[in-house]
Amino acid sequence: MVIDVTLKDAAQGNEYVIKEIVTGDEELEAFLFSLGCYSGETITVVSHLKGGCVVSIKDSRYNIDNQLAQAIKI
């Protein structure tokens, strides 16, 4: 049984490899790609917030909401 783990479920401070991004929105996926957020890239959850989380991708930090965090499979 394969369990989909998303960024929302990720432990703070751990580094993960992005397996897949499932948004159903090509523009949003293109935006994430421009940030360096794509399959095979490493991502770290810096902290969890009430409405989302702060992530680190390629030496940059971004605040993403829970809906987007759930679209990023790790």
PyMOL commands that set and color helices and strands:
alter all, ss='L'
color gray80, all
select helices_A, chain A and resi 7-9+26-35+66-71
alter helices_A, ss='H'
color red, helices_A
select strands_A, chain A and resi 15-17+20-21+42-49+52-57+60-65+72-73
alter strands_A, ss='S'
color yellow, strands_A
deselect
rebuild
show_as cartoon
